[in-house]
Amino acid sequence: MRHTKLIVFAGLCVALGVVLPLAFHSIPNAGRIFAPMHIPVLLAGLLTGPVYGLIVGIVTPILSSVLTGMPPAAVLPAMTVELAIFGLASGLLMRYLPIRGYVPSVYLSLIGAMLLGRVAAGVVNALIFQLGSYSMQIWVTSYFVTSLPGILIHLVAVPHVCFALRQVGLVTSLREAALKKGHC
């Protein structure tokens, strides 16, 4: 039953990652500004561990691109790397950070994963997809300046969802399932 909870929650996160951006994309450039697909991937990593977080981070942008055309093909590779690192890193940091207390663990894991994912996407763009035409200024502008509203939303929304799910007991059962299966 515990493994089933992890799969169901991961599937829910993938579904949210496909549907949530649809609401934001009625606003011009809202995907880049608010990064709504990041929210369920970060939640998956934090709540189910690195394995399911990684899977959700890979599957979500690819499935969304196939079903909705968002993200576009030109953005898809770097975004897939970014989200895969978000899911993996948030799960690993949540498990291995030597921090006492759930609240600081969530925030530090979230911030660490967001930084690592953005660095990985920048490296992938610089070395593979935009070789020779990518700069530090482009990276900072696209991953930090343009997406600052999204970063702020993630720093508020993701921990609050984690805390709410913990209050109703779902996080505990997901974490126990992940730990028992070795996914977290």
C-alpha positions as CSV (number, residue, x, y, z in Angstrom):
1,M,0.0,0.0,0.0
2,R,2.8,2.4,0.8
3,H,4.4,2.0,-2.6
4,T,1.0,2.6,-4.2
5,K,0.8,5.9,-2.3
6,L,4.1,7.1,-3.7
7,I,3.1,6.2,-7.3
8,V,-0.3,7.9,-6.9
9,F,1.2,11.0,-5.5
10,A,3.9,11.1,-8.2
11,G,1.2,10.6,-10.8
12,L,-0.8,13.5,-9.3
13,C,2.3,15.7,-9.4
14,V,2.8,14.9,-13.1
15,A,-0.8,15.6,-13.8
16,L,-0.6,18.9,-11.9
17,G,2.6,19.7,-13.9
18,V,0.7,19.4,-17.1
19,V,-2.5,21.2,-16.0
20,L,-1.2,24.0,-13.8
21,P,0.8,25.7,-16.6
22,L,-2.4,25.9,-18.8
23,A,-3.9,28.3,-16.3
24,F,-0.8,30.5,-16.4
25,H,-0.2,30.5,-20.1
26,S,-3.3,32.7,-20.8
27,I,-1.0,35.5,-19.6
28,P,1.8,36.4,-22.1
29,N,5.2,35.0,-21.0
30,A,3.7,33.7,-17.8
31,G,5.5,30.3,-18.1
32,R,8.9,31.9,-17.9
33,I,7.8,34.4,-15.2
34,F,5.9,32.1,-12.8
35,A,7.3,28.7,-13.7
36,P,4.2,26.8,-12.6
37,M,5.4,23.4,-13.7
38,H,8.2,23.6,-11.1
39,I,5.8,23.5,-8.2
40,P,4.6,19.9,-8.5
41,V,8.1,18.6,-9.3
42,L,9.6,20.3,-6.2
43,L,6.7,18.8,-4.2
44,A,7.3,15.4,-5.6
45,G,11.0,15.5,-4.6
46,L,10.4,16.9,-1.2
47,L,7.5,14.5,-0.3
48,T,8.4,11.3,-2.1
49,G,12.1,11.3,-2.3
50,P,14.8,11.6,-5.0
51,V,13.8,8.6,-7.2
52,Y,10.2,9.7,-7.7
53,G,11.2,13.3,-7.8
54,L,13.6,12.6,-10.6
55,I,11.0,10.6,-12.5
56,V,8.4,13.4,-12.1
57,G,11.0,15.9,-13.2
58,I,11.7,14.0,-16.4
59,V,8.2,12.9,-17.3
60,T,6.3,16.1,-16.6
61,P,7.9,18.5,-19.2
62,I,8.1,15.8,-21.9
63,L,4.4,14.8,-21.4
64,S,3.3,18.4,-21.2
65,S,5.2,19.3,-24.4
66,V,3.6,16.3,-26.2
67,L,0.1,17.1,-24.9
68,T,0.0,20.9,-24.9
69,G,3.0,22.1,-26.8
70,M,4.4,23.7,-23.6
71,P,7.3,23.9,-23.1
72,P,8.2,24.3,-26.8
73,A,10.8,21.9,-28.3
74,A,13.6,24.5,-28.2
75,V,13.2,24.9,-24.4
76,L,12.3,21.3,-23.6
77,P,15.9,19.8,-23.2
78,A,17.1,22.4,-20.7
79,M,13.8,22.5,-18.8
80,T,13.8,18.7,-18.6
81,V,17.3,18.8,-17.1
82,E,16.3,21.6,-14.7
83,L,13.2,19.8,-13.5
84,A,15.0,16.5,-13.2
85,I,17.6,18.1,-11.0
86,F,14.8,19.9,-9.0
87,G,13.1,16.6,-8.2
88,L,16.3,14.6,-7.5
89,A,18.0,17.3,-5.5
90,S,15.0,18.3,-3.4
91,G,14.6,14.6,-2.4
92,L,18.3,14.0,-1.7
93,L,18.6,17.3,0.3
94,M,15.5,16.5,2.3
95,R,16.9,13.2,3.2
96,Y,20.6,14.0,3.8
97,L,20.7,17.5,5.1
98,P,21.9,17.4,8.7
99,I,19.2,19.8,9.8
100,R,16.8,19.3,12.7
101,G,13.2,20.2,12.2
102,Y,10.9,19.8,9.3
103,V,10.4,23.5,8.5
104,P,14.2,24.3,8.1
105,S,14.7,21.1,6.1
106,V,11.9,21.9,3.7
107,Y,13.2,25.5,3.1
108,L,16.9,24.5,2.7
109,S,16.1,21.6,0.5
110,L,13.8,23.7,-1.7
111,I,16.4,26.6,-2.0
112,G,19.2,24.1,-2.7
113,A,17.2,22.2,-5.3
114,M,16.2,25.5,-7.0
115,L,19.8,26.7,-7.3
116,L,21.1,23.3,-8.4
117,G,18.5,22.9,-11.1
118,R,19.1,26.4,-12.5
119,V,22.8,25.9,-12.6
120,A,22.4,22.5,-14.3
121,A,20.1,24.0,-16.9
122,G,22.5,26.9,-17.5
123,V,25.4,24.5,-18.0
124,V,23.4,22.4,-20.4
125,N,22.4,25.5,-22.4
126,A,26.0,26.8,-22.4
127,L,27.7,23.5,-23.4
128,I,25.2,21.8,-25.6
129,F,22.1,23.6,-26.8
130,Q,23.4,27.2,-27.2
131,L,27.1,26.6,-27.5
132,G,28.9,29.9,-28.1
133,S,25.8,32.1,-27.8
134,Y,25.1,31.6,-24.1
135,S,26.4,34.0,-21.5
136,M,26.3,34.6,-17.8
137,Q,24.1,37.6,-18.4
138,I,21.6,35.5,-20.4
139,W,21.6,32.8,-17.6
140,V,21.1,35.3,-14.8
141,T,18.4,37.1,-16.7
142,S,16.4,34.1,-17.7
143,Y,16.8,32.0,-14.6
144,F,16.7,34.6,-11.9
145,V,15.5,38.1,-13.0
146,T,12.7,37.1,-15.3
147,S,11.5,34.2,-13.1
148,L,11.8,36.2,-9.8
149,P,8.0,36.2,-9.3
150,G,7.9,32.5,-9.8
151,I,10.8,32.0,-7.4
152,L,9.0,33.9,-4.7
153,I,5.8,32.0,-5.4
154,H,7.7,28.7,-5.0
155,L,9.3,29.8,-1.8
156,V,5.9,30.6,-0.4
157,A,3.6,28.0,-2.0
158,V,5.7,24.8,-1.9
159,P,6.5,24.8,1.8
160,H,2.9,25.7,2.7
161,V,1.6,22.8,0.7
162,C,4.2,20.5,2.4
163,F,3.1,21.8,5.8
164,A,-0.6,21.4,5.0
165,L,-0.1,17.9,3.8
166,R,1.9,17.1,6.9
167,Q,-0.9,18.4,9.1
168,V,-3.3,16.0,7.6
169,G,-0.9,13.1,7.9
170,L,-0.2,12.6,4.2
171,V,3.4,13.6,4.3
172,T,4.2,11.3,7.1
173,S,2.8,8.3,5.3
174,L,4.5,9.3,2.0
175,R,7.9,9.8,3.8
176,E,7.6,6.5,5.6
177,A,6.7,4.8,2.3
178,A,9.7,6.4,0.6
179,L,12.1,5.6,3.4
180,K,10.9,2.0,3.5
181,K,11.3,1.5,-0.2
182,G,14.7,3.3,-0.2
183,H,13.4,6.1,-2.5
184,C,14.0,8.9,0.0
